[in-house]
Structure formats: structure tokens, C-alpha cells
Amino acid sequence: MSVLFSAKVTQSTWQKGRTFSQYLESYNISSDLLDSVSKEDQKFLSEIRSHYKYYELKNDSGTLLQALIPISEEMQIHLYKKKNRYYFDIIPIVYKNNTYFAKVNIVENPYKDTLKATNHPAVAKRISQALKGTVNTKKLHKGDEIDFIYEQKIRLGEPYSMPNVKIARVTMGKKSQFIYVDEDGQGYKSSSKSQAYTVNNKKKVTYTRRVPVSKKNSRFGMPLRHARITSSFSYRRWHPILHRYRPHHGTDFGARRGTPLLAVNSGRVSFAGRMGGYGKVVKIKHPGGYESLYAHQSRIRVKRGQKVKKGQVIGYVGSTGRSTGPHLHFGLMKNGRWVDPMKVLRKKSIKTSVLKKFTKYEDVKTTKYKYVTIKDAKENQVKLMQYISEEKPTFVWDNYAKQN
């Protein structure tokens, strides 16, 4: 809590199930404010999540002067009072992206030792994720060392959003290994575009047959056939008509009215009905923390609580809600956070079965290559080695526990 122009700034966590209208009611703000919000912006009111932290500025009598309420990592609702009247807007979140260094001496395991060194649970989680599959952490012994640099967004002087590990050096005995980390937090032993990995295979194939695709390993399919992308995902997109920034938490597919919409994966319908500027909407929860959204439908074919299969028709393309013409706005969340659907969806249509090879001969190991691009890998390596040579101290988040 801090003082600003004889008013107090406080931070709170958005309550689960709370709506924006209920928030306004708690301060006796007239419903006329909601009526003034454009249909274009109304759909963002439902994107405030229970884990989001928001800020309020109040005077000594408790009157709300301003509120900043995130709707994503990049954009936020700005509610403010001017001349005894409240106004609404959506503006970019202002933050700094700072780089920090950590030196972790192994005593128990990477997670516990990183947590003890940095006092930042999310940093401990991220370094554990980066090491997974690249380092056999069971072979780490007391006295081994992990050095790494990471980026952390800072908003109003406090950590904001998840940190991102950029590079790590693991020292086991006298041997050291660099781990290069991509934008998704996955670690690689090489910074080059080709990454070698071993595949267990059969020496000789004797026959093939068609088998069903395993539900456990099934991928996400496309939400409609003959997909044509008209607008891509963006946390912060400049609106060509409104001339201001607005998020676009999904991918728009151009299609004719009445085109069948397909469930991108099996799951259970979590919502079916109208949702502000999104018009008629279906939401489906899938395994792995995913939830898909299909907006602007002309007609819905499923009900809340219903189980659906991958590729099942759940509705039809329309133009309900805030829409300039028939299209599908498709959104995808993972663990409550919007993600780019095109990084997850298959470009080919739904498959229900595949041809699988069978043999009775012994296993053999083959080496294959996958392609990865680690941004600024060499620059980060130089920076890390500089921090190590300068014996830079580990940054400790003293107030993290209080802030979270």
C-alpha cells in the first residue's frame, strides 16, 4: 500500500465468480456506465479472471477514484472518476521487463534450492521446467551448481506475470552444460536450429493396419473445415477503425453462415448461450487444462454439461454479437490464460484413425532431428558468463510472499 496525492493505492485479487457489474455495484456506480460501454468492448468484461490482481486508488473517505483491472497480460480496464462521473476505457498495461540472475547451490533438488535462494516460487517452477528432459536431476549432488538468468515483468514496483528463464548453466562436478530456453519455457542442450533426439523403432516392418487414434495422445483438430484465417491472435492489437489498442484473444476464421463448427478435441461443454459482444457462444473444457471458445454462432447444437467428441458439430457459423459479418472467433485458454490457437491446432482435418506399422523383430535406436529456434541464445550465454565472472549476487524477492 502506498500514498499518492493524499489518496491510497491498494492491490487486490479478483474474486472467483465476480462480474464487472457486481464490482460497480459495490461502489454504487450507476449502471449507466455499462450502457456506455461499446459492444466491441463488452466482450472483454467477461475476460477478468479470478487470479488477476488489480489496483485501486481511493481517497480518505473510501471513494474510488481509479481502478486498473487486467483482462490479459498486456491490456487492462481503466475505470476512473472525473467531475463526479465515472468513465471506462481499455488501455495497455505499463510494465518493465527486467533481467535477474540466480546462483543456486544444490543441497536437495533444483526446485527447493531455487525457491530457497530466490524466494520466488514461480522462478523455481520455471527453472525446473527448463531442466526437465535436458538434465537428469537425480544425478545432481550436493555442491553442484545451477546459474541462470531470467526476465520478470515489473508492474507498479511489483512482480507481474510469470518469469521467463532465458539460459542456464548446470555444473555437475567439473563438467558444465548450457541449457538454452525457448519462449515456452522448454530447455534444449543446443542453441542450433537442429536438435538431435533418439527414437526407439523396429528393425523391419512386416505389415500395417488401421487403428483408432489414442485419446490420450490425440491432437487438437481445426474448428471448421477449409479454414481461412482473417485475423490472428494478439495480446495487443492496434484497431484500424477505433485507432486504439485492443486485445484479440483468438483467431478469426472467415466462413459462410451456417458452416458447421467442430469440437477441436473431446471434452465437456462448460458454457452454451449468449456472452455479450461474443454473441452466441460455446465453451468446451478439454484435458490438460485447455478450454476452447466458439463465438458469433448463428445456432448452437449442444448444451452445458454435455460430453462431446473431437470433430463433433457443436454449432454453426453466424454473426451474432459484435460482428461485421459471418465468421468464427475461436479462442483457446490453457490453465486460465489465453494462448495462440494456431500453436496448438492441427492444420489438417480431424483424423479418427491412422495406419500403424507392426513387426516381430527386435528394437533398434535411430537418431532424428527436430528444429528449434532459440532467440538471442548466444547473447544470453555471454551475459550469463559475465554475471558469473563478476560474482553477481542472486536477486532475492524479499516481499514476494507478502505480495502473493
KARA-V907627 format. One record per backbone hydrogen bond with DSSP energy under -1.0 kcal/mol. CO is the residue of the C=O (numbers start at 1). NH is the residue of the N-H. E is the energy in kcal/mol with one decimal. If there is no record, write none. Layout:
co->CO nh->NH e->E
co->CO nh->NH e->E
This chain:
co->2 nh->9 e->-2.3
co->4 nh->7 e->-1.4
co->7 nh->4 e->-3.6
co->8 nh->58 e->-2.3
co->9 nh->2 e->-1.3
co->10 nh->56 e->-2.2
co->12 nh->54 e->-2.7
co->15 nh->18 e->-1.8
co->19 nh->23 e->-1.7
co->20 nh->24 e->-2.1
co->21 nh->25 e->-2.2
co->22 nh->26 e->-1.7
co->24 nh->27 e->-1.3
co->24 nh->29 e->-2.5
co->25 nh->28 e->-1.7
co->30 nh->33 e->-1.6
co->31 nh->35 e->-1.6
co->32 nh->36 e->-1.2
co->34 nh->37 e->-1.0
co->38 nh->42 e->-1.7
co->41 nh->44 e->-1.3
co->42 nh->45 e->-1.3
co->44 nh->47 e->-1.5
co->49 nh->52 e->-1.6
co->52 nh->14 e->-2.9
co->54 nh->12 e->-2.4
co->55 nh->68 e->-2.5
co->56 nh->10 e->-2.3
co->57 nh->65 e->-3.4
co->57 nh->66 e->-1.5
co->58 nh->8 e->-2.6
co->59 nh->62 e->-2.0
co->63 nh->59 e->-1.8
co->65 nh->81 e->-2.5
co->66 nh->57 e->-2.7
co->67 nh->79 e->-2.5
co->68 nh->55 e->-2.1
co->69 nh->77 e->-3.6
co->74 nh->93 e->-3.1
co->75 nh->71 e->-2.3
co->75 nh->72 e->-1.4
co->76 nh->91 e->-2.5
co->77 nh->69 e->-2.3
co->78 nh->89 e->-1.2
co->79 nh->67 e->-2.5
co->80 nh->87 e->-2.8
co->85 nh->82 e->-3.4
co->87 nh->80 e->-1.9
co->89 nh->78 e->-3.4
co->91 nh->76 e->-2.5
co->96 nh->154 e->-3.2
co->98 nh->152 e->-2.5
co->100 nh->150 e->-2.2
co->101 nh->395 e->-2.0
co->102 nh->148 e->-2.2
co->104 nh->146 e->-2.5
co->106 nh->143 e->-2.1
co->109 nh->113 e->-2.6
co->110 nh->114 e->-2.2
co->111 nh->115 e->-2.5
co->112 nh->116 e->-2.1
co->113 nh->117 e->-1.9
co->114 nh->118 e->-2.8
co->115 nh->119 e->-2.4
co->118 nh->397 e->-2.9
co->120 nh->124 e->-1.8
co->121 nh->125 e->-2.1
co->122 nh->126 e->-2.2
co->123 nh->127 e->-2.4
co->124 nh->128 e->-1.6
co->125 nh->129 e->-1.8
co->126 nh->130 e->-2.2
co->127 nh->131 e->-1.8
co->128 nh->132 e->-1.4
co->131 nh->134 e->-2.1
co->131 nh->135 e->-2.5
co->135 nh->137 e->-1.5
co->136 nh->139 e->-2.1
co->137 nh->140 e->-1.3
co->141 nh->144 e->-2.5
co->144 nh->106 e->-2.8
co->145 nh->171 e->-3.2
co->146 nh->104 e->-3.0
co->147 nh->169 e->-3.3
co->148 nh->102 e->-2.4
co->149 nh->166 e->-2.6
co->149 nh->167 e->-1.1
co->150 nh->100 e->-3.0
co->151 nh->164 e->-2.5
co->152 nh->98 e->-2.0
co->153 nh->160 e->-3.2
co->154 nh->96 e->-2.4
co->155 nh->158 e->-1.5
co->158 nh->155 e->-3.0
co->164 nh->151 e->-2.6
co->166 nh->181 e->-1.6
co->167 nh->149 e->-1.9
co->168 nh->179 e->-3.2
co->169 nh->147 e->-2.5
co->170 nh->177 e->-2.2
co->171 nh->145 e->-2.2
co->172 nh->175 e->-1.9
co->175 nh->172 e->-2.9
co->177 nh->170 e->-2.9
co->179 nh->168 e->-2.2
co->180 nh->188 e->-2.2
co->182 nh->185 e->-1.8
co->186 nh->182 e->-2.4
co->188 nh->180 e->-3.0
co->193 nh->372 e->-2.3
co->195 nh->370 e->-2.4
co->197 nh->368 e->-2.6
co->199 nh->366 e->-2.4
co->201 nh->364 e->-2.5
co->207 nh->358 e->-2.5
co->209 nh->356 e->-2.6
co->211 nh->354 e->-2.7
co->220 nh->346 e->-2.0
co->223 nh->262 e->-3.5
co->228 nh->254 e->-2.9
co->231 nh->252 e->-2.9
co->234 nh->248 e->-3.3
co->237 nh->246 e->-2.9
co->239 nh->243 e->-2.0
co->244 nh->239 e->-2.8
co->246 nh->237 e->-2.4
co->248 nh->234 e->-2.5
co->248 nh->250 e->-2.1
co->251 nh->330 e->-2.9
co->252 nh->230 e->-2.6
co->252 nh->231 e->-1.2
co->253 nh->328 e->-2.4
co->256 nh->259 e->-1.9
co->259 nh->317 e->-2.4
co->261 nh->314 e->-2.5
co->263 nh->311 e->-2.9
co->264 nh->221 e->-2.8
co->267 nh->308 e->-2.8
co->268 nh->285 e->-2.8
co->269 nh->305 e->-3.1
co->271 nh->283 e->-2.6
co->273 nh->281 e->-3.8
co->275 nh->278 e->-2.2
co->276 nh->279 e->-1.8
co->277 nh->322 e->-2.6
co->278 nh->296 e->-2.9
co->279 nh->275 e->-2.2
co->280 nh->297 e->-2.4
co->281 nh->273 e->-2.4
co->282 nh->294 e->-2.4
co->283 nh->270 e->-2.3
co->283 nh->271 e->-1.5
co->284 nh->292 e->-2.6
co->285 nh->268 e->-1.9
co->289 nh->335 e->-2.9
co->290 nh->286 e->-3.0
co->291 nh->333 e->-2.7
co->292 nh->284 e->-2.2
co->293 nh->331 e->-2.1
co->294 nh->282 e->-1.6
co->299 nh->316 e->-1.8
co->303 nh->306 e->-1.9
co->306 nh->269 e->-3.0
co->308 nh->267 e->-2.1
co->309 nh->312 e->-2.2
co->312 nh->263 e->-2.4
co->314 nh->301 e->-2.2
co->315 nh->261 e->-2.8
co->316 nh->298 e->-2.4
co->317 nh->258 e->-2.6
co->318 nh->327 e->-2.0
co->321 nh->323 e->-1.2
co->328 nh->253 e->-2.8
co->329 nh->295 e->-2.3
co->330 nh->251 e->-2.7
co->331 nh->293 e->-2.7
co->332 nh->339 e->-2.7
co->333 nh->291 e->-2.0
co->334 nh->337 e->-1.1
co->337 nh->334 e->-2.6
co->340 nh->343 e->-1.7
co->341 nh->344 e->-2.1
co->341 nh->345 e->-2.7
co->352 nh->213 e->-1.5
co->354 nh->211 e->-2.9
co->356 nh->209 e->-1.8
co->358 nh->206 e->-2.0
co->358 nh->207 e->-1.5
co->362 nh->203 e->-1.7
co->364 nh->201 e->-3.0
co->366 nh->199 e->-2.9
co->368 nh->197 e->-2.3
co->370 nh->195 e->-3.2
co->374 nh->377 e->-1.2
co->376 nh->380 e->-2.3
co->377 nh->381 e->-1.8
co->378 nh->382 e->-2.1
co->379 nh->383 e->-2.1
co->380 nh->384 e->-2.5
co->381 nh->385 e->-2.3
co->382 nh->386 e->-1.8
co->383 nh->387 e->-2.1
co->384 nh->388 e->-2.3
co->385 nh->389 e->-2.5
co->386 nh->390 e->-2.0
co->387 nh->392 e->-2.6
co->388 nh->391 e->-1.3
co->396 nh->398 e->-1.6
co->397 nh->400 e->-1.4
co->399 nh->403 e->-2.0
co->400 nh->404 e->-1.5
